[in-house]
Amino acid sequence: MTHRNLQARRRVQFTQLARNTETGPKATAQPREPLAFTPRKPQSKS
């Protein structure tokens, strides 16, 4: 339960970071759909 909670929290932080970083035409065109799929890619590269 704790591990899952930590992962969920990290996902939220990643989504917020992506929102802050993507403050352009992409964010306006697709505000949440792409963000939901982006957090997983950066985590793999990080």
C-alpha atoms as one frame of an Amber mdcrd trajectory, in Angstrom:
protein
   0.000   0.000   0.000   2.800   2.397   0.835   4.728   1.626  -2.323   1.634
   2.127  -4.457   0.915   5.415  -2.745   4.460   6.609  -3.368   4.212   5.714
  -7.055   0.878   7.489  -7.353   2.358  10.564  -5.694   5.343  10.491  -8.046
   2.992  10.229 -11.014   1.126  13.314  -9.873   4.373  15.243  -9.459   5.513
  14.136 -12.908   2.221  15.267 -14.421   2.497  18.647 -12.707   6.079  19.021
 -13.939   5.042  18.152 -17.467   2.261  20.737 -17.259   4.665  23.424 -16.081
   7.251  22.497 -18.703   4.766  22.213 -21.565   3.266  25.696 -21.405   2.882
  26.212 -25.129   0.668  25.275 -28.075   0.880  21.577 -27.236  -0.487  22.132
 -23.737  -3.391  24.125 -25.177  -4.067  21.599 -27.942  -3.899  18.588 -25.585
  -3.820  19.547 -21.899  -4.347  16.198 -20.185  -4.349  13.340 -22.675  -0.649
  13.673 -23.616   0.386  14.495 -20.063  -1.121  11.227 -18.867   1.092   9.350
 -21.307   4.215  11.482 -20.880   5.036  10.812 -17.221   5.885   7.206 -18.025
   8.385   8.010 -20.804  10.518  10.519 -18.856  10.663   8.165 -15.892  12.281
   5.512 -18.101  14.861   7.969 -19.494  15.603   9.495 -16.102
